[in-house]
Amino acid sequence: MSKKKAVIRSDMTKAQWTWKEMKRNKVAYLMVAPYMLIFICFTVVPVLLSIVISFTDFNLLEMPNFVFLDNYIRLFLDDDIFIIACKNTLIFAIIVGPCSYLMSLMVAWFINELPPKIRAVVTLIFYAPSISGQVYLIWGTLFSGDSYGWVNGTLLNLGLITKEIQWFEDADYVMPLCIIVALWTSLGTSFLSFIAGLQGIDRSMYEAGAVDGVRNRWQELWYITLPSMKPQLMFGAIMAITSSFGFGGVVTALCGFPSVDYAAHTIMHHLEDYGSQRFEVGYSSTIAVVLFAIMIGANMLVKKMLSKVGQ
């Protein structure tokens, strides 16, 4: 049974046609309405309020006064710690974002080739680190700054070092270790979405591809697999961008706040510092707006790159 497609009539504007379709599908819109209401109240409105408050000096105690661009000028010209936070955030995002994304995709592709029973077990093994509540305790034990730390103890026994290394109190080691931990825990929701996308591909497409000249597995991946799972790829990209730019919990759990010499101080830490501790809500909103703009820009760039998949 063929489905009827809605066609825009030449005597109707796009707005009129949209309104007519909404009335025709009013039951569906009513079912979506509760979610949309929650989304608007708890996502759209806070973002808009944050943009407005970023132009004020609001501090939770006094009525806000509009200062226009003063917060932005202060942020980019007078706040040296913010510049350090931007550098650290970009380093983390450039390394962790693409690496975790590609690693999730490759692991999901590998797991998809396994038999169903083995696939379920291996999926759980790879997904477990991302849902482990005490994941930082493991790494804290491994890199403890005394001789009881496994890494220090091993290096001392091998004679490679003469005294314990304070891993999370040394500016040279803080960022690399946090990046490693973040990569280890990065096989999360996007990893599962990739597996779901791979499972939903019609196997007959590979047979048709072989007839059309697809010669090896890499060509199958580029011309058939990836184009067939673009929605999952986009979802995984958004999750990777969000987690990489929203990085902060790893450092706080392992290194405390702030990290030594601001070696792993990120924009999220800067936001929490001014918003939760100094209560300079106007200034912290400015930081949040800048971070939001960076994430939107990264999202647009990734979307443009994904549009070329399979070409």
LINZI-V90473 format. One record per residue. N is the residue number from 1. RES is the residue in one small letter. PHI is phi in whole degrees, -180 to 180 (NA if undefined). Layout:
n->[N:N]
res->[RES:RES]
phi->[PHI:PHI]
This chain:
n->[1:2:3:4:5:6:7:8:9:10:11:12:13:14:15:16:17:18:19:20:21:22:23:24:25:26:27:28:29:30:31:32:33:34:35:36:37:38:39:40:41:42:43:44:45:46:47:48:49:50:51:52:53:54:55:56:57:58:59:60:61:62:63:64:65:66:67:68:69:70:71:72:73:74:75:76:77:78:79:80:81:82:83:84:85:86:87:88:89:90:91:92:93:94:95:96:97:98:99:100:101:102:103:104:105:106:107:108:109:110:111:112:113:114:115:116:117:118:119:120:121:122:123:124:125:126:127:128:129:130:131:132:133:134:135:136:137:138:139:140:141:142:143:144:145:146:147:148:149:150:151:152:153:154:155:156:157:158:159:160:161:162:163:164:165:166:167:168:169:170:171:172:173:174:175:176:177:178:179:180:181:182:183:184:185:186:187:188:189:190:191:192:193:194:195:196:197:198:199:200:201:202:203:204:205:206:207:208:209:210:211:212:213:214:215:216:217:218:219:220:221:222:223:224:225:226:227:228:229:230:231:232:233:234:235:236:237:238:239:240:241:242:243:244:245:246:247:248:249:250:251:252:253:254:255:256:257:258:259:260:261:262:263:264:265:266:267:268:269:270:271:272:273:274:275:276:277:278:279:280:281:282:283:284:285:286:287:288:289:290:291:292:293:294:295:296:297:298:299:300:301:302:303:304:305:306:307:308:309:310:311]
res->[m:s:k:k:k:a:v:i:r:s:d:m:t:k:a:q:w:t:w:k:e:m:k:r:n:k:v:a:y:l:m:v:a:p:y:m:l:i:f:i:c:f:t:v:v:p:v:l:l:s:i:v:i:s:f:t:d:f:n:l:l:e:m:p:n:f:v:f:l:d:n:y:i:r:l:f:l:d:d:d:i:f:i:i:a:c:k:n:t:l:i:f:a:i:i:v:g:p:c:s:y:l:m:s:l:m:v:a:w:f:i:n:e:l:p:p:k:i:r:a:v:v:t:l:i:f:y:a:p:s:i:s:g:q:v:y:l:i:w:g:t:l:f:s:g:d:s:y:g:w:v:n:g:t:l:l:n:l:g:l:i:t:k:e:i:q:w:f:e:d:a:d:y:v:m:p:l:c:i:i:v:a:l:w:t:s:l:g:t:s:f:l:s:f:i:a:g:l:q:g:i:d:r:s:m:y:e:a:g:a:v:d:g:v:r:n:r:w:q:e:l:w:y:i:t:l:p:s:m:k:p:q:l:m:f:g:a:i:m:a:i:t:s:s:f:g:f:g:g:v:v:t:a:l:c:g:f:p:s:v:d:y:a:a:h:t:i:m:h:h:l:e:d:y:g:s:q:r:f:e:v:g:y:s:s:t:i:a:v:v:l:f:a:i:m:i:g:a:n:m:l:v:k:k:m:l:s:k:v:g:q]
phi->[NA:-80:-89:-80:-98:-73:-120:-75:-77:-69:-92:-123:-75:-63:-65:-65:-64:-62:-64:-65:-67:-64:-68:-68:-110:-63:-64:-63:-67:-66:-71:-82:-55:-59:-64:-62:-64:-64:-62:-66:-69:-107:-127:-67:-62:-60:-64:-65:-64:-63:-64:-66:-66:-64:-97:-124:-109:-57:-135:74:-110:-121:-64:-70:-117:-71:-117:58:-95:-60:-63:-70:-64:-63:-64:-90:-109:-114:-99:-67:-67:-64:-63:-63:-63:-62:-62:-65:-64:-66:-60:-64:-67:-67:-86:-73:-56:-64:-65:-67:-65:-67:-65:-62:-67:-68:-66:-63:-64:-66:-65:-63:-86:-83:-61:-54:-67:-68:-59:-64:-68:-66:-60:-64:-63:-75:-83:-55:-57:-74:-114:-77:-69:-108:-61:-72:-64:-63:-71:-64:-71:-60:-110:-60:-78:-105:-73:-82:-65:-61:-69:-61:-61:-66:-66:-67:-65:-83:76:-80:-134:-105:-146:-65:-99:-85:-57:-94:-121:-113:-61:-75:-109:-60:-64:-58:-67:-65:-66:-63:-63:-63:-65:-65:-99:-83:-80:-112:-62:-63:-61:-68:-66:-65:-62:-63:-64:-66:-68:-90:-78:-70:-65:-66:-66:-69:-66:-65:-64:-63:-68:-84:111:-72:-105:-144:-67:-68:-68:-60:-63:-78:-95:-121:-65:-64:-62:-79:-125:-61:-59:-68:-64:-68:-62:-62:-65:-62:-65:-66:-64:-61:-71:-73:-80:-89:-62:-179:-63:-63:-65:-61:-71:-95:-114:81:-134:-80:-73:-60:54:55:-65:-128:-75:-113:-63:-63:-64:-63:-63:-66:-61:-81:-86:-99:-112:-94:58:-89:-66:-62:-70:-66:-65:-62:-63:-64:-65:-63:-62:-61:-65:-63:-66:-63:-62:-64:-64:-65:-65:-66:-61:-67:-68:-68:-67:-92:-65:88:-93]
